Amino acid sequence: MSTQPAPFVNNFPADSLEKQIYTFIDSLDAYLPVPNDRIRLSYSLFKFMNNEGDEPLISIKAAKLTIKGITDEELAVKVASGLAKIKK
C-alpha cells in the first residue's frame, strides 16, 4: 500500500481579512495554548468581522477555550482592540 501525497493548499494573501485575523489570534498563543482553540476562535471572529457572528466576548465564552493566565473578559478586550486595528 502507498499513500497519496497531500493536496496542495493555497494560502490566503497576506493582506486578506482571514490571514490578518488568524495571524493575530496565533500571536495570542501565550493565553490560548491549544492550536485548535485558536483556529476555532479565529473562524468565529472572521464571521464577526463579516457581520455574521457574535462579538468577541460571546465568541470566547461559546467556543469553550482553554485560557491560561488571563480571564475571559481581559482576553475579549485584547481581541477587540486587535480586531479594531485590522481593516476590513
Summary of the structure (lengths in Angstrom):
residues: 88
radius of gyration: 14.6
end to end distance: 47.1
largest distance: 51.3
contacts: 214
relative contact order: 0.16
helix: 52%
strand: 0%
